[in-house]
């Protein structure tokens, strides 16, 4: 798999806040609360990714916190500023949008996408690309903040108030995400949730998708029959 050794400088007219404010975004994970939340989310995701074959790629790798913690060695993202930090964490990086992955069809054992679908321009196209690059027995692991959860509503309020990161976010309800996954040809296999009722202090993990949870991890696999009706949570 051919990926760039280092990100290229941004040349577009409107760089993402994840590019120009990457260090600010990343520094939050070094705060006491950020460190604990990251650890809980990693514990939530890890069993769903465990055992996936190589190669494994994180789409929307950002600054590489999850890739480093979960042993995913390759990451792509449209924000070079964030990728520079991911590269320092030992992740092989390349500038790429989720909607246009420069990866061979059916070449990956796993795709990780944590807090990615809420920031892409075209979620259906992004999921279609993830399915394209996965092998028939590969797995997609998605980490998401449900739009209907107390935490999701809080982040949407922050976005409406001009937060540079959440102003561009589109959070999905679990039902809407289920429909997107089905339309892209995925079948849901498992789910795990943490931060019940949006409470960041409640770091218990349950093996189900909870609409009120602050963080939900989903495991999906490519499906041959893309016409099947959606599986609901």
Secondary structure, 3 states (H helix, E strand, C coil): CCCCCCCCCCCCCCCCHHHHCHHHHHHHHHCHHHHHHHHHHHHHHHHHHCCCCCCEEEECCCCCHHHHHHCCCEEEECCHHHHHHHHHCCCEEEECCCCCCCCCCCCEEEEEEECCCCCCCCHHHHHHHHHHHEEEEEEEEEEECCCCCHHHHHHHHHHHCCCCCHHHCCCCCHHHHHHHHHHCCEEEEEEEEECHHHCCCCCCCECCCCCCCCEEEEEEEECCCCCCCCCCC
